[in-house]
């Protein structure tokens, strides 16, 4: 048991807690104990030591009985459970396991030594603030540090949410601590579309193998990850089959003469992958292709820094929609499951917007501006073009008689 008084005869005489009769005085006893590294202390509101000990014993029992959600779950640190999450779930069910492994290293620096139930919503909000005010430098990167973007923090929060969801599902936690934690507001919807001239310059600036990847991306609207995951067996029976898609659904596209010409130009090697790295004899990684693509963009003279690999998909699908293809055909090609997701690729040109604004009452055969101009002329035209007697008549409400 641990009860104590804060008053003492050894304190200076002018101190408010100076008490010559302590501990046999009328000041209240306080309890102070720890459970699972969590400290509990408060006043017992009594000067009787035995009563204070009884109150402290009841409070300790209340804590140990689980009213604070302690002792109902095993004492597992976040770092230990993070490793369990990777081996027992992520490695078996998630294609993003490598990204999760890197994110858990970041999360481990903030929560690694804490027991799962000690991580509260407030502590997670503090983590968000610390990440947003921090900076990072990539591996072997010698340039200046870069600020951490809200999108990066959101991906870390998504991984943290997945870890806690499994902790609740597997009985390590009673309540999900991120239930009231919100993601950061991010507006990163890219609207960059390559013009026909930019596409030609980009293809001319690409090395041969990268140029074929870019060509296929502009023709099919596929993600670069989907193209890099293609095997030669996925091109059989006159169909292009995407197995490793973002939503997990297999997508099949017919191979026409254009696609056939591109695939015929790719050398067939002993590797199973369509795009094989000759150095590693394995498929290319998205990061490796992104570096080569960035250099090709600079060589093409496309100065804006908002052109990424995903710009190719955005350009391809936008061109399909602008060409008059219906939404459901484009959805079958792109793999989108709803028209709401496809709407971000629809970018009407200025000419089409003007035509929409001028289409008011088309059944009358004339635009609103033409009809308004004719009515305006019937009323006498501009004031400076009217005769003085007409202006006077209009002002007085009288009509001029015809001669």
C-alpha distance (Angstrom), angle and dihedral (degrees) to the residues before:
residue distance angle dihedral
X1 . . .
X2 3.75 . .
X3 3.78 121.0 .
X4 3.74 125.8 148.5
X5 3.78 145.9 167.2
X6 3.75 123.9 -129.4
X7 3.80 95.2 -149.8
X8 3.81 118.5 91.8
X9 3.81 139.4 173.3
X10 3.82 88.8 -135.2
X11 3.81 92.3 67.2
X12 3.83 118.5 98.4
X13 3.77 114.5 -82.8
X14 3.78 92.8 -115.5
X15 3.83 92.5 52.4
X16 3.84 113.9 109.9
X17 3.85 90.6 -131.2
X18 3.81 94.8 49.9
X19 3.80 105.7 126.9
X20 3.83 126.0 167.3
X21 3.84 94.0 -164.8
X22 3.84 96.1 51.5
X23 3.01 126.6 164.9
X24 3.82 90.2 17.9
X25 3.77 92.8 56.2
X26 3.79 137.2 102.4
X27 3.80 95.5 -98.1
X28 3.81 115.2 116.7
X29 3.80 125.1 -103.5
X30 3.79 120.5 -121.7
X31 3.80 127.8 -149.8
X32 3.81 120.2 -140.4
X33 3.82 124.5 179.6
X34 3.83 141.1 139.2
X35 3.80 131.8 -131.1
X36 3.80 120.3 -175.4
X37 3.80 90.5 -11.8
X38 3.80 90.2 -55.4
X39 3.80 115.4 123.0
X40 3.83 121.7 -138.7
X41 3.80 120.3 -171.2
X42 3.79 134.5 153.8
X43 3.78 143.0 136.0
X44 3.80 120.5 -77.0
X45 3.81 90.2 -153.9
X46 3.79 91.3 -134.6
X47 3.81 134.9 98.9
X48 3.81 92.4 -152.6
X49 3.79 109.7 100.0
X50 3.82 96.3 -153.5
X51 3.78 91.8 50.4
X52 3.79 88.8 48.7
X53 3.81 90.4 53.0
X54 3.80 90.7 51.0
X55 3.80 91.0 50.4
X56 3.81 90.2 48.9
X57 3.83 90.8 50.2
X58 3.81 92.2 50.5
X59 3.81 91.4 48.4
X60 3.79 91.7 49.6
X61 3.81 90.5 50.0
X62 3.78 90.4 49.0
X63 3.78 89.9 54.4
X64 3.79 94.1 45.3
X65 3.80 91.7 47.4
X66 3.77 88.3 66.1
X67 3.75 104.1 -106.5
X68 3.79 86.0 132.7
X69 3.81 90.6 44.4
X70 3.79 90.6 -106.2
X71 3.81 123.5 133.8
X72 3.78 90.3 16.4
X73 3.80 88.1 92.2
X74 3.80 132.5 38.3
X75 3.80 117.8 -95.7
X76 3.80 101.0 -106.0
X77 3.79 123.5 161.1
X78 3.77 120.2 -132.4
X79 3.80 91.7 -115.4
X80 3.81 92.3 54.6
X81 3.78 93.8 46.5
X82 3.81 90.7 45.3
X83 3.80 89.5 60.6
X84 3.82 89.5 47.7
X85 3.81 89.9 50.7
X86 3.81 91.1 53.2
X87 3.80 97.3 47.4
X88 3.81 99.8 37.7
X89 3.79 100.4 38.0
X90 3.82 120.5 3.8
X91 3.81 97.2 49.2
X92 3.81 90.8 51.3
X93 3.79 102.9 39.2
X94 3.83 110.7 21.1
X95 3.79 129.9 73.3
X96 3.80 88.4 -161.9
X97 3.81 93.9 63.0
X98 3.81 93.0 122.0
X99 3.78 91.3 53.2
X100 3.82 90.2 47.0
X101 3.79 89.7 51.6
X102 3.81 91.6 54.5
X103 3.81 92.7 45.1
X104 3.81 91.5 50.3
X105 3.80 88.4 57.7
X106 3.81 88.1 59.1
X107 3.81 92.5 44.3
X108 3.79 90.5 47.1
X109 3.79 91.2 61.0
X110 3.81 89.4 57.5
X111 3.82 103.0 34.7
X112 3.82 106.4 11.5
X113 3.80 98.6 109.5
X114 3.81 95.4 40.4
X115 3.78 122.8 97.8
X116 3.81 111.0 -117.6
X117 3.80 96.4 -110.2
X118 3.82 90.7 50.3
X119 3.81 91.5 65.9
X120 3.80 105.0 93.2
X121 3.79 132.5 -176.6
X122 3.81 89.0 -105.7
X123 3.80 91.5 55.1
X124 3.81 90.0 50.9
X125 3.82 90.4 51.2
X126 3.80 88.0 52.8
X127 3.82 88.8 51.7
X128 3.82 89.9 53.3
X129 3.80 91.0 51.9
X130 3.80 93.1 47.1
X131 3.81 92.2 49.9
X132 3.80 93.9 48.5
X133 3.81 91.7 52.0
X134 3.81 93.0 45.0
X135 3.79 132.9 85.1
X136 3.78 135.9 -146.3
X137 3.79 140.7 -157.5
X138 3.79 121.4 -151.6
X139 3.80 123.8 -119.8
X140 3.83 110.1 -70.7
X141 3.79 89.0 -4.1
X142 3.80 111.8 144.0
X143 3.79 99.0 -175.8
X144 3.77 128.5 95.6
X145 3.78 120.5 -58.9
X146 3.79 116.1 -96.1
X147 3.82 126.6 -138.1
X148 3.77 116.2 -109.6
X149 3.80 110.7 -107.6
X150 3.83 124.0 -134.2
X151 3.81 90.0 -119.3
X152 3.81 89.9 59.7
X153 3.81 91.1 50.3
X154 3.81 90.0 49.5
X155 3.81 91.2 54.6
X156 3.80 89.3 51.1
X157 3.81 90.3 49.8
X158 3.82 90.3 49.7
X159 3.80 90.6 54.6
X160 3.81 90.7 46.1
X161 3.80 89.4 50.6
X162 3.80 90.5 52.1
X163 3.80 91.8 50.7
X164 3.81 92.5 51.6
X165 3.81 91.8 45.4
X166 3.80 89.8 57.9
X167 3.81 90.4 44.8
X168 3.81 89.7 56.6
X169 3.81 92.3 43.0
X170 3.82 92.7 50.3
X171 3.81 95.0 45.9
X172 3.80 100.2 -106.3
X173 3.81 92.3 116.0
X174 3.79 135.6 30.0
X175 3.81 98.9 -158.0
X176 3.78 130.1 32.6
X177 3.85 107.1 -120.6
X178 3.83 93.0 -155.5
X179 3.78 95.4 57.6
X180 3.81 90.8 107.2
X181 3.81 98.6 30.0
X182 3.81 112.5 108.7
X183 3.78 128.7 -152.9
X184 3.78 118.3 -114.4
X185 3.78 117.5 -96.4
X186 3.80 108.8 -106.0
X187 3.79 129.2 178.0
X188 3.81 103.3 -167.2
X189 3.78 99.8 138.0
X190 3.76 103.1 142.4
X191 3.78 114.6 -140.5
X192 3.80 97.1 175.5
X193 3.79 112.9 131.3
X194 3.78 123.1 -176.6
X195 3.79 115.1 -126.3
X196 3.80 120.5 -132.8
X197 3.81 90.2 -101.8
X198 3.81 92.0 50.2
X199 3.80 91.2 49.4
X200 3.80 91.1 52.9
X201 3.80 92.8 47.9
X202 3.79 91.8 46.7
X203 3.80 93.8 51.5
X204 3.80 90.1 47.9
X205 3.82 90.1 52.4
X206 3.82 95.4 48.5
X207 3.81 122.8 94.4
X208 3.78 113.8 -114.0
X209 3.81 98.5 -94.6
X210 3.80 94.8 40.7
X211 3.81 89.2 47.2
X212 3.81 90.3 58.5
X213 3.82 90.8 50.3
X214 3.80 90.7 50.1
X215 3.82 91.3 47.0
X216 3.79 92.2 52.2
X217 3.81 91.2 46.5
X218 3.81 91.4 52.7
X219 3.81 92.1 46.1
X220 3.82 99.6 44.7
X221 3.80 103.8 24.8
X222 3.81 87.7 -132.7
X223 3.77 122.8 153.3
X224 3.80 116.1 -105.4
X225 3.79 90.2 -118.5
X226 3.80 89.9 56.6
X227 3.81 91.6 50.5
X228 3.80 93.3 47.8
X229 3.83 89.7 51.5
X230 3.83 92.9 57.4
X231 3.80 118.0 120.0
X232 3.77 125.4 -163.8
X233 3.81 88.9 -112.8
X234 3.82 88.0 61.7
X235 3.82 89.6 68.2
X236 3.78 97.7 59.5
X237 3.82 127.1 116.2
X238 3.80 92.5 27.7
X239 3.80 93.6 -70.0
X240 3.76 134.8 109.8
X241 3.80 107.2 -138.0
X242 3.80 121.6 -162.0
X243 3.79 109.2 -162.2
X244 3.82 102.4 165.4
X245 3.80 99.4 60.4
X246 3.77 129.7 156.4
X247 3.81 95.1 -111.6
X248 3.81 94.1 38.4
X249 3.82 94.3 -115.5
X250 3.78 119.4 128.6
X251 3.80 112.8 -118.1
X252 3.81 123.7 -158.4
X253 3.80 125.1 -164.0
X254 3.82 126.4 -177.6
X255 3.81 114.3 -115.8
X256 3.78 109.5 -125.6
X257 3.81 128.6 -174.6
X258 3.81 92.6 -84.1
X259 3.80 95.1 53.0
X260 3.80 91.4 41.4
X261 3.81 90.9 55.5
X262 3.81 91.5 52.9
X263 3.80 94.4 48.8
X264 3.81 92.3 45.3
X265 3.82 88.6 56.3
X266 3.83 91.6 56.9
X267 3.84 110.9 91.4
X268 3.81 113.7 -116.5
X269 3.80 111.1 -129.5
X270 3.78 134.0 176.4
X271 3.79 88.9 -94.1
X272 3.79 120.1 100.1
X273 3.81 91.9 -135.9
X274 3.79 122.2 90.5
X275 3.81 91.1 -143.8
X276 3.80 106.4 39.8
X277 3.77 126.1 -178.9
X278 3.82 103.7 -131.1
X279 3.79 91.0 -153.6
X280 3.81 98.5 53.0
X281 3.85 97.3 22.5
X282 3.79 86.9 -134.1
X283 3.79 133.5 99.7
X284 3.77 119.9 -74.8
X285 3.79 121.2 -98.2
X286 3.80 122.0 -123.9
X287 3.81 91.4 -122.0
X288 3.79 91.7 54.2
X289 3.79 92.5 49.8
X290 3.82 90.6 46.1
X291 3.82 91.2 58.8
X292 3.81 92.2 50.6
X293 3.80 91.0 45.4
X294 3.80 91.9 52.0
X295 3.80 91.1 54.1
X296 3.82 90.7 48.3
X297 3.82 90.6 52.2
X298 3.81 90.0 54.2
X299 3.81 91.9 47.9
X300 3.81 89.6 50.6
X301 3.80 89.8 57.5
X302 3.80 94.4 -118.7
X303 3.77 95.8 148.3
X304 3.82 102.2 -176.6
X305 3.77 113.2 98.2
X306 3.80 95.7 -143.1
X307 3.83 96.1 84.0
X308 3.80 110.8 107.3
X309 3.78 136.2 156.0
X310 3.79 89.5 -88.1
X311 3.82 88.7 58.4
X312 3.82 86.9 73.6
X313 3.80 91.6 59.5
X314 3.79 91.0 44.3
X315 3.80 91.2 50.8
X316 3.81 94.2 47.3
X317 3.80 96.3 49.7
X318 3.81 93.2 42.4
X319 3.80 89.8 53.5
X320 3.80 91.0 49.7
X321 3.80 91.5 53.1
X322 3.80 93.2 43.4
X323 3.81 88.4 50.9
X324 3.80 90.6 63.0
X325 3.82 101.2 -101.8
X326 3.78 113.3 150.8
X327 3.79 119.6 -110.5
X328 3.80 95.9 -111.3
X329 3.79 93.3 53.9
X330 3.80 90.0 50.7
X331 3.81 89.9 47.2
X332 3.80 90.6 54.3
X333 3.80 89.6 51.8
X334 3.81 97.0 43.2
X335 3.79 98.9 37.7
X336 3.81 96.3 -124.9
X337 3.79 115.1 152.1
X338 3.82 97.8 -154.4
X339 3.78 139.1 32.9
X340 3.81 88.5 -127.3
X341 3.80 90.4 68.9
X342 3.79 90.6 44.5
X343 3.81 92.1 53.8
X344 3.80 92.3 78.5
X345 3.82 88.9 67.7
X346 3.81 94.3 55.7
X347 3.80 110.9 98.3
X348 3.83 113.7 164.9
X349 3.79 114.7 -152.1
X350 3.81 122.5 -118.6
X351 3.82 90.4 -106.2
X352 3.81 91.7 55.1
X353 3.81 90.9 48.4
X354 3.82 91.0 51.6
X355 3.82 90.2 49.0
X356 3.81 89.6 51.8
X357 3.80 92.1 50.8
X358 3.81 91.8 48.7
X359 3.81 94.7 48.4
X360 3.81 94.9 86.1
X361 3.88 111.8 135.6
X362 3.83 95.9 -6.0
X363 3.81 91.9 173.7
X364 3.82 91.1 74.3
X365 3.79 90.1 62.3
X366 3.80 94.7 -127.9
X367 3.78 134.0 81.4
X368 3.77 121.9 -111.1
X369 3.84 90.9 -109.2
X370 3.83 92.1 55.5
X371 3.79 93.3 49.3
X372 3.81 91.5 45.5
X373 3.81 91.3 50.3
X374 3.82 92.0 51.6
X375 3.80 91.7 50.8
X376 3.76 89.9 47.6
X377 3.83 91.6 53.5
X378 3.80 91.1 50.1
X379 3.80 89.3 56.3
X380 3.78 91.3 58.1
X381 3.80 104.2 -85.7
X382 3.82 122.7 -111.9
X383 3.78 116.8 -5.7
X384 3.79 93.3 -117.2
X385 3.84 89.7 56.8
X386 3.80 94.4 54.4
X387 3.81 124.5 93.1
X388 3.81 117.2 -110.1
X389 3.82 93.6 -112.2
X390 3.83 90.1 51.4
X391 3.79 91.2 52.0
X392 3.77 90.8 50.3
X393 3.79 91.7 47.4
X394 3.78 92.0 50.1
X395 3.80 90.8 48.2
X396 3.84 92.9 51.1
X397 3.77 94.2 40.2
X398 3.82 93.6 -117.5
X399 3.79 124.3 131.2
X400 3.77 121.0 -130.7
X401 3.78 113.4 -118.9
X402 3.75 117.7 -120.1
X403 3.84 112.9 -110.1
